[in-house]
Amino acid sequence: MTVYSLVCVIHMAVKAFVLVQAQLGKSRSVAKTIERVKGVKMVFAVTGVYDVIAYLEMRDMTTLSEMVIKKIQSVKGVERTHTAIVV
């Protein structure tokens, strides 16, 4: 691995989808709140098992974990989250 390759690997963003289960009737307000979080690129209120799906790009796994725990799980109306890392 060259130095250039190593630098590229270090700076690759971590991409993930966060699937959110919200309280009954709170999907839209949860989605609107989550879309204001820095690092969130897209948010959709959806039908099915999950009520909201958010796409995030963070600089590393630690930042992603902190974002989900501190900024998304703490949103009023969020009951549960599931994070799927893009591979």
Number of C-alpha atoms within 10 A of each C-alpha: 5 7 8 8 9 10 10 11 10 10 10 12 15 17 20 19 18 21 21 26 21 22 14 10 10 16 21 16 16 24 25 14 14 23 19 12 13 12 17 19 14 15 21 18 17 15 10 7 9 17 22 25 22 20 20 23 19 18 14 14 14 10 14 21 13 11 19 16 13 11 14 23 16 12 16 13 19 21 13 13 18 13 16 12 14 10 6
